[in-house]
Amino acid sequence: MEYSFAARRSRVFSVLAATIAATAALVPMSATKSAPSTQAEGEVVTTGTMETRRSGHTATPMRDGKVLITGGMVRNGEFVAEAELYDPTTGRFSPTGRMASPRVGHTATLLPDGRVLIVGGSTRPYQNVAQAEIYDPATRRFQATGSLITARNDAEAVLLRNGEVLIGGGSSGADWDRLASTELFDPATGKFRATGSMTLPRLSFTICALRDGRVLVTGGSVAGRYPNAQLTAAAEIYDPATGRFTPAGSMRIARHKHAAVLLDSGRVLIAGGSDNRDWRGKMNSAEIYDPATGGFSDAGKMSEARFKLTNAIVRLPDGKVLVAGGGGHAEIFDPASLRFSVVEGPEMDGRYFCTATLLSGGRVLLAGGYGENVEPSSKGAWIYMPPLKSVELRTGL
């Protein structure tokens, strides 16, 4: 691929050209643009397509720079067991083993030793998976590990400072019962054990590790189902030292199917979601939780209303946040100004329950999801490319 840096200093040209040649992982060969973006907030370009159509899948960054993609669904009732790897150096996807059970609505957590823990989800409609699996990049295979105490779908998981994984909430099965229970996975033993229960049962909520090692839980659906779901604005915090959850105030508005990400400041951005009308209740609002005050404050409005974007939000190396799911175009949140700006690029045909995964150099892989017509899910993938100014800052120009 050729790059043109007309109107740039010759020093910028030579160093950037060398950087790009040495780190092809930063710009896949299949990208549709001929040069890194000079737009204020970067741009989104297409990359290779996945082997399998997916939404409700997981995408986990590996130590070698590749991205592990597991499970998901092609359409309602057609779930996926196959996994694949995305290689940023080629912009291509390739198969990498098969899980013992097809899963959608599961979690995937990178463990301290470089393996990936796969937990929960549904293997077919209304049948949840209790058996957990671990992907080993050395063998490129999945192996069974312990079983959940409670089989759960659409749960949330987060890695704790001690290397254990907290898994909580979700649905128990066909009756859509919400779960307040949580459990811990210990990589040393391969087993799960119970820990404290949340103050509320939650589905379609968010979980986010704070700087001090505690975990923030926000929003979600606590009972019922569309169009009579009961949502909550309540937040709570899990303390690994005590194994207990305690109330942590309330968001400015009740929401579910939203997203949350830790900011450089230690605060948490909460974006989008919907009310109990789902498609007709999508939100463009955002708010910030400050652990220093225990309160929530307004964080401006996105360019479009978004929901079903829990796994499609990423904090970038410069401290800004890429919000990619739930809408046709990605946008950037600037914590300094509390403003959102649209990112240029093609409209994503997969937008709901897609994934966003940070790559080296500040680029982000966006993969899968489904569009306004719902079925089938997309095989599409895109790359967010940061503005040239950010590349200059990272290369010391």
N, C-alpha and C positions, 0 to 999 in steps of 0.2 A: 504494500500500500504506500502511496506517495503522500507527503504532507507539504503544504505550501504555507510559509510563514512570511509572506510579503508584508512589507511595511513594519517588520520587526527588526530590532537591532541584530546585527550579525552575531553577536555573542549569544543572544537568546536563541537564534536559529541553530547554531552549532551545538549548544548544550542540550537543547530540547531534542534535536534530531538524534543525538547520541543516547539520550535518556530513553526515547521511544524505541530505538533499535535494541537497546539492552533490556528493556522491560516491555516486551510485546504483550505481556499480560494486561497492561493498562488499556490497550485499545485493540479489541478483537479484529481479526482480519476481515470479518464479515460486516463490520460497521458500515452504515450507508453513507456517512459523511466522509469527506476527504481530509479533514483537519480537525484538531481539537477546537471546541467551541470558544469563541471570543465573546459570547453573550454574557450578560451580567451574572446569570445564574446557571450557566452551562446549558447542556442540551441532552436529549434522549435520542439514541439511534438504535436501530435493530441489530441483533446479532443472530447466531445460529438458532435453529428451532429445536425444541426438546424431542426426545424419542417418543414420548407419550403425552397425550393431552392430560392436563391436570388442573384442578383447583382444590383448595383445602389441603394442599400438600405442605411439606416443610422444605426449607432450603438453608443448609448449614455451612458456614465457612470453615474449611479445613485448614490445618496447619501449613499444607503445601501450596495454599492459594486457590485450590479448586473448591467447588461448591457441591455438596452432596444434596441431592433432591430425592425425597422419598414420598411414596404413597399419593394420596389425593383421589379425586374421582374424575372420570371422563364425563359422566352424567349421573343423575340420580339413580342409585342402585348399581352402578358399574364402578367399582372401586379398584384401586391399583395396588399391586404388591411390588412391582418393579421399581428399582432405583436407578439413578443415573448421576453422572458427574459432569459438571461444566468446567471446562478448561479455559481460563481467560487468555492463555497464550495462543490458542487457536480459534476461540470463539465457538467451539463445538461441544456438543453433548455426547456422552457415550454410556452404554449400559454398565452397571456395576453391582451385580448381585440382585437378589430377590428376597424380600421379607417373607417370613413364614406365613404371615396373614396380610391380606389386603387391608389398608387402613386409610381412613379419611378423618380429619378432625383430631389427629394425634399430635404429640409434641416431639421435638427433636432437640436434644441438648448436647453441646460439645463438652465432653468431660476433660478434666485436667490432663489426662494421658493421651489425648488426641482421638479417642474413640467417640462414638455418638450414641447416646441413649435414645431409643424410640419407645414411647409410652402411650398407651391408651388408644382412643379412636374407635371407630366402628368398622367391622370387617364386612358387614352387610347391613341393610337397613334395620335399625333398632337392635342390633347385636353388638355389644361393646367388647373390646379386647382387654383381657386382664394380663396376658403374658407380654412381658416387655422383651425387647431385642436390643442388641448392641451391634453397631457396624464398626468393623475393624479395618481401617484403611490399609494396614499391612497385608491383609489377606483378601480385602475387597469382598468380604462376606458378612452376613448377618448371623448372629448366634443368640439363642435364647438366654435370658437371664431370669431374675426373679419375676414374680407376678404381683400386680397391684393388689392391695387389700380389697379395694373396691374398683371393679371395672368401670371406666368412665370415658365419656366422649366429650370433645370440646372443652377439655380441662386446660389449665395453664401451668407452665413449668418454668423454673428459674434456677440457675446454678448459684449456690451459696458459697461464701468465702472458704468454708472448710472442705469444699469439694463435693459435698452432697447436693442432691437435687430436690427442690421442693415442688411437689405436684399437688394441685388442689382444684376444687370445684368441678364444674362440668355437669353433665347429665348422666343419670344412671341407666337410661334405656328408653323403651318405647313410650312410657308414660310421661316422659320429659321431666321427671323429678329432678330438681336441682340438688346439688350436693354442697354441703358446707365443710365436709371433711377434707383433710389434707394428709399427705404422707411424704416421707423422705426416702430417697433411694441412696444407698451407700455403695459407691463403686468398689470399695474394698471387699465387701461381702456379696455384692450382687443381689441384695435383698431390700425389701421395702418395710418400713415400720411407720406406725401412726404417729402423728404429732397433733398439735392443737387444731381445733376446728375454727373456721371463720365465724364471725358474728352473724353472717347471713349466708344462706345458700346462693350460689351465683353461677350463671351461665352467660357466655358472651361478655365477659369482663376482661380487665387487664391486670397484669402483675408485672412489677418493675422493681429490680434491685436498686436500693439507694446506696449512696457512697459509704455510709456507716455500716453496711452489711445487713440492715433491715430490709424488708420488702413491702412496697406499697401496693395495695389492692384497690381498684376503683370500679364503681358502676356495675353494670350487668343486669340481667333479668333474674328475678328472684322467685317468680311463680307464673303459672299460666303459659299460654302460647298465643301466637298471632291469631286474631287481632286483639287479644285480651291479655297480653303479657304485662306483668307488673315489673317496672324498672325501678332501680334505686340510684340515688346520687351519693349514697354513703360510701366513704372510704375507710380502710382499716390498714393497720400495719402489723406485720409478723416480725417477731423478734426471735432470731435463732437461739439466742442465749437462754430464753425462757420457754420457747416452743409455744408461745401464745400470740393470739391476735387481739389487738385493742382498737377501738374506734379512732379514726383520724379525721374527723370532720366530714363535710359533704361538699361535693362539687357544686358548681353554680347551677348545673342542670343535670337531671337524670338522663343517662344515656347507656346504650349497649352497642356492641359491634363497633367499638371505637378503637383507638390506638394510643399507646403511651410509650414515651422514650425518655431516658435520663439525659439531661443537658449537662454541659461542662460545668455549670455553676452548682450542680448538685440538686437543682430543682427538676421537676418532671413536667414535660409537655404532654397534654391530653388533647387529642384532636378527633373531630368528626364523631361518627356514630349515628344513631337514629333513636327516635322515640318508639312507642309500641306500634306505630303504623308502618314500621320498616321502610319499604320503598318510598312511601309518601311522606315519611318523617325524617329523611336524611338531613344531617346537620352540617353547616359550614363553620360552626363555632369551635373555638379552642380555648383552653384554660391551662394555667400553670399551678402546680402544687409546690409550695415552699416548705421543706421540712423544718426550717428554722422557726417559722411562725405557725406551722400546722394549718395554714389556710390556702384557699384557692383564689386565683385572680384571673381576670379576663386576659386572653392572649390574642385578641384580634380574630379576624375571619379569613377563612380560606377562599380561594377564587370560586370554588364550587362545593356543593354539599357532597359529603362522602360517608360511606359506611362499609362494613366488611373489609376493613383495612388493617386488622390487628397485626399482621406479620409483614406489612408493607411500609414501614416507617424506619428510618435509619439516621442516626447522628453521624455527620460527616467530620472529617479531620479538622476542618476549620471552625467547628462548633455549631454550624448551622444544621438544619434538619431537612432531609428529603422525605416528603410525603408523596407516596407513589400510588397507593391503591384507592379503590373506590371511586375513581373518576377517570376521565378520558386523558388527562394530562397530569404529569407530576408537577409539584411545586416545592419551593424552598421556604422554610421558616427561618427568620433571622431573630434570635433571642434578644439582640441588642435593640432592635427597633420594634419588635413584636409585630412584624409584617410578613405576609406571605407573598411570594412572587412566582408566577407561572414559569415553568421550564419549557423551552421550545422543543419541538419534536413531533413525530407522528402520533396520532391518537392510538392508544392501546386498545386492542380488541378484547384482551383479557384484563379485567380491572378489579373484579370482586373476588376476594380470597386469593389474590396473587401474593407473591413474596418479593421482598427486597433484601438483598444481601450485600454488605459492604465488601468490596474488593480492594486490593492494594492501590495506592495512588489516588484514593478518594472516589474511584468509580464504583458504581452500584449495579448489580445484576437484578433485573426485574423479570419475573418468570411466571407464566401460566395465568390462572384465573379464568373467569368467564365474563361475558359481556352482557349487554342489555337483553339479548335474546336468550340468555341463561344457558342453553345447551347447544352443542357440547362445549366442554372446556377448551381452552386454547393451548396450542403447542408453542405459542410465540414467546420470544424473549427479547429483552431490550437492555441497553446499557446506558446508564446515566453517566455523562462525561462532564466533569467540573469545568468551570471557565479557565481559560489559559492563565489568567492571573493567579489562580490557585496552584496551577502547575509550576509557575515561576516561583511562588513562595516556597513550595516543597523542594525545589531544586536549588534554592538559594540565589536566584537571579535578581 
